[in-house]
Amino acid sequence: MIIAEWKPIPELVSMLKGHKSVLLVGCATCVAECAAGGEREVETLAPLLRMALKTEGVSVEIKRKTIERQCEWEFVEALAGEIEEVDAVLSIACGIGVQALSERFAHLPVYPGVNTTSLAIREQPGLWTARCAACGDCVLGETFGLCPVARCAKSLMNGPCGGTRHNGMCEVDENVECVWNLIYERAKARGELQKLYEVRRAKNWSNSAHGGPKRMLREDLRP
């Protein structure tokens, strides 16, 4: 899922000063799962913003709306009526949702209410860890289902660095397991250690953001 976290309230207040009416828009999918941008968070954030703005001597009407997904036009279009009644939008969807709203309603400022951090998995209640860098060149079939791009601090492709700790933890953060140690243990458990002797091809970084925005085109799905 896409992981995000609220921006600090003072930062949000600074964005909203100068506006009379703001639509706070939540997203009921990814950011709802990580407790950052769903309907519950909309209902929690709205009064916090009102109080913070009032403390600053500013009165801003905060309207609330949560849609299923802010990254799909059919759901975004459902906001058209509410948008007509405000002079700004505060989105607590991921960065994709913020950009979608800003594109559709380009005549209004659309502010991000959260910082989008990663593609992650929930390991336990209240803890999410990054598992995918969306690099566009997936190697999970070669690395026993563990991603060295997202989970190695150095994104190493052919084994661990010399700083791996004796207990299998990362030298960069001793609270993080070395993914290459995990790859080794999984290969060993499956009786396939010989595969780790294979030198993996150079990583295809052409799919990274350095070449501009990523695009995927499926001609078979186009009208």
Helices and strands as residue ranges (DSSP letters): E 2-6, H 9-16, E 21-27, H 30-33, H 39-55, E 61-67, H 73-76, G 77-79, H 80-83, E 88-91, H 95-104, E 110-112, E 114-124, E 127-132, H 148-151, H 179-189, G 193-197, G 205-207, G 209-211, G 219-221
